[in-house]
Every structure is written in C-alpha cells, then in structure tokens.
Amino acid sequence: MGSNPQENIDQGLIEYLGQYITDHKKKVMEDVLSKRTRFFTVVLEDIFKPHNASAVLRTCDCFGIQDVHVIEKTKEYKINPFVTRGASQWVDLKKYYNPDGSGVKDCFSHLRKNGYKIYATSPEANSKTIEEINPNEKLALVFGNEHEGVSEEVIQNADALVHIPMLGFTESFNISVAASIFTSFNSTC
C-alpha cells in the first residue's frame, strides 16, 4: 500500500469489487490497462457537436490513450453515450473553462508542466506533416472545432503546427476521422 490515504481507499475498494469479477474479466482489464498511455494525449477545443467529441473519446479509448483534455469556451462538452459506446468510463476527461481568463492557457500550462510538447492541428502552409512528428517525445495534439479549426490563440500558444497531407480537393477531415488518423499513426510509431 502507498503512503497516500486515497491509494489505500482505492485499493480496498478494488479488492472488494474484485470478488465480483471473474478471473477472465480481471485478466482482460489488466491486459488493456497495461497498454494505456499518457505519453500521447488529445485536446479538443470548443467542439460544437457532442457526437464528434464523443467519437474522438471512443477513438482514444480504442488506441489506449488515457487522457482527453477539453477546452470549453462557448460550448460545454457533454458525452453522447450512444457514440462513446462506454469509452467515456475508461478515458479520463479533463475540462478547462475559465470565464475570467483563458482555458487554452490553463490547459497548455497543465500539459507543459507534465512534459508535453503541444501540436495544434492545422492545414496552414508552415505546419509539419504527421510524418515529421517525433514519436519519442510526449505529445499533446490539439483539434479545433468543426467550423473554424483551432483558434488563433491555440496557434499562437502551441509549440508547432501539424497536418495530415491531403490528396483531394477537400482541405480537412472531420475531427473524429482526423483524430483517428493521428492517434493510429502515433500508436504505430
């Protein structure tokens, strides 16, 4: 047991609840949890459509990403359980809302304090391609809303910009598709 009283409570609760779970289910949970990562994380900025953010949560769970950060400016994010299909109970959701300051700066400060390099997703000409990201550094990827992408505030405060090269006429993917491509690329590096 750790010296933190919360660890003692959690361990006791885990032991108590563990008697109601089959050994097979415990093994599955241990296997999945052993593959979780906090080396890579996702940030969503002011998403308009809850089903898009919920689809990103589901993608993060599928690729083993433990934390998703949500910056709420004008829109409060609410989980859509029909889209997440239970993923929201396995991913830690951290929300940033600051009516008197900046949710972006609060989020980025937290991420930098935890050693993350912050990349804003943007098709701007000076952005790096997904292949140019260093997979050996802690990385936070910021996705903007469906209408405008990431805000100017995010662009100005991010460490770098990154994009998925496009071969068609359309400038960008839907946010849930882009998050899936980025997270699958990162998990295979």
C-alpha positions in Angstrom: 0.0 0.0 0.0 1.2 3.5 -0.7 1.5 6.3 1.8 -1.3 8.2 0.2 -4.6 7.5 2.1 -6.5 7.7 -1.3 -4.4 4.8 -2.6 -5.4 2.8 0.5 -9.1 3.5 -0.1 -8.9 2.8 -3.8 -7.0 -0.5 -3.2 -9.5 -1.6 -0.6 -12.4 -0.8 -3.0 -10.7 -2.6 -5.8 -10.2 -5.7 -3.6 -13.8 -5.6 -2.5 -15.2 -5.2 -6.0 -12.7 -7.7 -7.4 -14.5 -10.6 -5.7 -17.5 -9.9 -8.0 -15.4 -10.1 -11.2 -14.4 -13.3 -12.9 -10.7 -14.1 -13.3 -11.1 -13.9 -17.1 -12.5 -10.3 -16.9 -9.8 -9.3 -14.4 -7.1 -10.5 -16.9 -8.7 -8.7 -19.8 -8.8 -5.5 -17.7 -5.2 -5.9 -16.6 -4.1 -6.5 -20.2 -5.9 -3.4 -21.5 -4.8 -1.2 -18.7 -1.1 -2.3 -19.2 -1.3 -0.9 -22.7 -2.7 2.5 -21.7 -0.5 5.6 -22.4 -0.2 9.0 -21.0 2.8 9.6 -23.4 0.3 10.9 -26.0 -2.8 12.9 -25.3 -5.6 14.6 -27.2 -7.0 18.1 -26.7 -10.4 19.2 -28.1 -11.1 23.0 -28.3 -14.7 24.2 -28.2 -16.3 21.4 -30.1 -19.8 22.3 -31.3 -21.2 18.8 -31.9 -21.1 16.4 -28.9 -21.2 13.4 -31.2 -17.9 14.4 -32.8 -16.1 14.8 -29.4 -17.7 11.6 -28.3 -16.4 9.8 -31.3 -12.9 11.2 -30.5 -13.2 9.8 -26.9 -14.1 6.4 -28.4 -11.1 6.5 -30.7 -8.8 7.5 -27.8 -10.0 4.5 -25.8 -9.6 2.2 -28.7 -5.9 3.3 -29.2 -5.1 3.2 -25.4 -5.0 7.0 -24.8 -5.8 7.5 -21.2 -6.4 11.3 -21.0 -8.5 13.6 -23.2 -8.5 17.4 -22.5 -11.4 19.5 -23.4 -11.2 23.3 -23.6 -14.7 24.8 -23.3 -15.0 28.4 -24.5 -18.6 28.9 -25.7 -19.7 25.2 -25.8 -19.9 22.9 -22.8 -19.0 19.3 -23.8 -21.5 16.6 -22.9 -20.8 13.0 -23.6 -23.1 11.2 -26.1 -23.3 7.7 -24.7 -24.6 6.3 -27.9 -21.5 7.3 -29.7 -18.9 6.6 -27.0 -20.3 3.1 -26.5 -18.9 3.0 -23.0 -15.5 4.5 -23.8 -16.1 7.5 -21.6 -15.9 5.4 -18.5 -12.4 4.2 -19.4 -10.8 7.5 -20.5 -10.0 10.4 -18.1 -11.7 13.6 -19.3 -10.2 16.8 -18.1 -12.1 20.0 -18.8 -10.8 23.6 -18.9 -13.2 26.5 -18.6 -12.1 29.9 -17.4 -14.6 32.7 -17.9 -12.2 35.2 -16.4 -9.1 34.1 -18.2 -8.1 31.5 -20.8 -9.0 27.8 -20.9 -6.4 27.4 -23.6 -3.6 28.8 -21.3 -4.8 26.8 -18.3 -4.8 23.6 -20.4 -1.4 24.3 -22.0 0.1 25.2 -18.7 -1.1 21.9 -17.2 0.3 19.9 -20.3 3.7 21.6 -20.3 4.0 21.1 -16.5 3.6 17.4 -17.3 6.2 17.4 -20.1 4.1 17.6 -23.2 5.0 19.3 -26.5 1.9 20.8 -27.9 1.0 20.5 -31.6 -2.1 22.3 -33.0 -3.6 20.6 -36.0 -3.8 23.0 -38.9 -3.5 22.8 -42.6 -1.5 26.1 -42.7 1.5 26.2 -45.0 4.1 26.4 -42.2 2.8 23.2 -40.4 4.7 19.9 -40.3 3.3 16.8 -41.7 2.2 13.9 -39.5 5.3 12.0 -40.6 7.6 14.8 -39.2 6.3 14.4 -35.6 8.9 12.9 -33.2 7.2 9.9 -31.7 9.8 9.8 -28.9 8.6 13.0 -27.2 5.5 13.4 -25.0 2.9 14.9 -27.3 -0.4 16.7 -27.0 -2.4 17.1 -30.2 -5.0 19.9 -30.3 -8.1 19.6 -32.5 -10.3 22.6 -33.1 -14.0 22.9 -33.7 -15.8 21.8 -36.8 -16.3 25.2 -38.3 -13.1 27.1 -37.8 -10.5 24.5 -36.7 -8.1 25.6 -33.9 -8.3 29.2 -32.7 -5.7 31.8 -33.2 -5.0 31.6 -29.5 -4.1 27.9 -29.8 -1.9 28.6 -32.9 -0.1 31.3 -31.1 0.5 29.2 -27.9 1.2 25.8 -29.5 4.8 24.6 -29.9 4.2 23.7 -33.5 1.5 23.1 -36.1 0.9 19.7 -37.8 -1.4 18.4 -40.6 -2.3 15.3 -42.4 -1.3 15.7 -46.1 -4.4 15.9 -48.3 -4.5 14.5 -51.8 -8.0 15.6 -52.8 -9.8 18.9 -53.1 -11.1 19.0 -49.5 -8.9 20.8 -47.0 -9.5 18.7 -44.0 -11.1 15.6 -42.4 -13.9 15.5 -40.0 -12.5 15.9 -36.4 -13.2 12.3 -35.4 -11.5 11.0 -38.6 -8.5 13.3 -38.1 -8.2 12.2 -34.5 -8.3 8.6 -35.6 -5.6 9.0 -38.2 -3.3 10.9 -35.8 -3.8 8.5 -32.9 -3.4 5.4 -35.0 -0.3 6.9 -36.6 1.1 7.7 -33.1 0.3 4.3 -31.7 2.2 2.5 -34.5 5.4 4.6 -34.1 
